[in-house]
Amino acid sequence: MSTIDFRSDTVTRPSSGMRQAMADAPVGDDVYGDDPTVNQLEAKAADLLGHESGLFVTSGTQGNLLAILTHCQRGEEYIAGAKAHAYLEEGGGGAVLASVQPQPVENQADGTLDLDSVRAAIKPDDFHLAITRLFCLENTFFGTPLPMQYLADARNLATEHQLQFHLDGARVFNAAVRCGITPSAIGGMFDSVSACLSKGLGAPIGSVLTGSSDFIKRARRWRKMLGGGTRQVGILAAAGLYALEHNIERLSEDHENALLLADGLLEVEELDVQENVDRTNMVFVSMSESKLQGLAEFMGGRGILITADENPVRLVTHLDIDRAGIQTTVDAFKEYFRKAA
């Protein structure tokens, strides 16, 4: 039985074309800076995101941590959403490893942070208080792109208060495709961007941190300190390069499949499907607690993998799920609720 895996867009398997690119990749020693495939990936990502330079890192978590380490000094502070990955789900690395204090601000329903609340969170010049140095946003946020006008307003706030401006762009390419703009239109607003290659784009590992040449030079030093210096890593960088060259525009297929899934699940009376006019590749559904119990096991028995520990249940489309898989999943949900009736 083939598996239809909705747990995340990180569960994809490298395609045959990507595997061939990895096998054929010319490599060097990246610590010496002479791995040509890594250098090509970093330049490609920087150009796509509107920056001078890039740095290949193992994960989005490492990319965000390097941004905090590079933008801030010990005892300073970064502002991020209370539900943002960089604050909530990266092991407290900013505080523990960078000694930089997080200042969370509550996310609004669309993922934005109220800019008046951000302004109020910026510390005055008082030696009792941490110095606010960095303002972080996340795009997409639970599958929703942040509005471009909001990003421009946030950029202006950062400039006004002399804050560095970082984007956790784990799914920034989804945001760009959904908005019909280039990734650089988003990335160019920020001082730095951490963009994942393994979320949606199909690479088995990696993110790229981009920014100015000086910023990346300093981030590279921090990466070495964290044990992130790698050798013939062009074999992995080749997967990321293939992803950037082949798998960005096709993200629209994932968005279409997510819409198809949401429309199909609307036919299930017992499900509350979260509306989203700017949906990318995520569908959120809720149901009664009694129906939630046993759902994942039932789906797993039909070759459909989901995480259903609590409401809402997140279903993520990606390049390993086609339209037939969407229909199979809708049919399985309908079957489950018929049996549970």
C-alpha positions, 0 to 999 in steps of 0.5 A: 500500500502506498502511503499518503503522508499529510503530517508535514511537507518535510516528509517528501522523498528526493525525486530521481532527478534530485538524486541524480543531481546529488550523485553528479555534484562536483564537491570540494571542502566547504570549510575552505570555501571551495565546494562549488555546489555549495557556493552555487546554492548560496549564490542562487538563494541569495539572488532569489531572496534579494540579498548579497550572500547566502550560507548553507545551514542544516536546518531552519532552526540553525538559520534562525539561531545564527540570525539571532547570534549575528544580529544581537549581542548577549543580554540584548533582545529579539521580538517575535510572535508568541506562536512563532517557530523562532520563539516557541519551537526551537528549544529556546536556542536564542536564550540558551545559546545566544544569551539573547532575551526573547520578547514575545508579542501575541500573534493575530489570527492572520499571523501578523503582530499588531505593530502598536504592540510591537512598538510598545514592546521596544525597550526604552534606553534604560540600563535596567532593561535589555536592549531591543535589537531584532524584530522577527516575523514568520512567513507563511504563518500556519499556511497563510502569507503575511500581507505585503503592505503589512511587511512594508509597515513592519519594515518601516517600524524596524527602520524607525527604531533602528531594529534589525529585521529578520524573516523566518521564511521556512515557507517563504517560497509558498508565500511568494507563489501564492501572492504571485510575486518574486521571492525577492519582493518579500526577502528584500524587505528584510535584513536577513532571511532563513529559507527552508529547502526541505519544506515544500521544495523536496530537499532531504535537508537544509536551509539557506540564511541570506543577508548582506555580505558582512552579515553572512561573514559573521554568521559563518563564524557563528556556524563554525562555533556551533559545529556547523562547518562541513566538508564535501557537503555539495552532495546535499547542497545539490539537492537544495539547488535542484529544489530551487531550480525545479520545485518553486513554481510547482508549489502552486500544485500543492496549493491547488490540492490543499484547496481541493482537500478543503472543498472535499472535507466541507462535505463532511458535516462533522468537520469544521474546516477552517476558512482561509482565502489565502490558503497555501498548502495547509488545511486545518480541521476540527471535530468533536473530541470523541471523533478525534480519538481513533482518527489517526489509527483509522487513517493509518489503516488506509495508508494515510498518515496524519497527526491528530492529537488535538484540534485543529488537525493540520493536513499539509499537501506537498509534491508527494501527494497528487489529486488521486491521493486527495480524493482517497483522503476525502473518501476515507474521512467520509468513511470514518464518520459514517462508521462513527455515526 
